[in-house]
């Protein structure tokens, strides 16, 4: 039971270290690096949702049936 809080502590510390290192290498403030990452994740999620809708098996099936009507 004690492993989960320890694991989360380590993950948070590594996350902070990664953001700090990336911010230093890009010569940018840390909050800007973090917010940019959040924006990129949101954009990627939107694109994945659109692709998921287009490639949906039910949508493909309906489109296939409509070709033969």
N, C-alpha and C positions, 0 to 999 in steps of 0.2 A: 504494500500500500504506500510505502514511503518512496517507492521508485518513481511514481508518476510526478509528484511535485519536483523531485530532483531532475527528472527528465525535462520538464517544462522550464525549469530554471536554466538548464544548460542550453536548451533551444533558444530561449529569449536572449541569453548572453551571446550566443553565436549569431543570432539575427542582428543584434545591435553592432557586433563586431563587423559583420559583413557590410552593413549599411555605412558604418564609419569608414571602412577600408575603401569602399566604392566611392564615397563622397570625397575622400582624400585623393584618390587617383583621378577623379574627374574635376577636382578643384571646385566642388559645389557644396553648398550647405546641406547638412544631413536631412533637414525636413523636406527640402526640395527633392532630394533623391528618393525619399520615402513616398512622397506624394506622386512623383512621376511613376513610380512602380505601381501604385494603386491605380492610377489612370490607365496604364498599359494593361493591367489585369482586367479592368472593366472593359476596355476595347476588345481584348481577345475573347472575353466571355460573350460579348455581343456578336462577334463574328462567328464563334462556335455555335451560338444559338441559331443564327441565320442559316448556317450550313446544315445544322441538325434539322431544321424545318424543311429545307429543300430536299434533303436526302432521306426524309422520313419514309419508312416502308409503306405506311398507309397512304401517304400522299403519292408515292410512286405507283401503288396499286390503282388508286383512283385515276391517275393520269393514264396509265396503261389501258384501263377499261374504257376511258373516254375516247381513245384512238379508234376503237372498234365500234363505236356507236354511229 
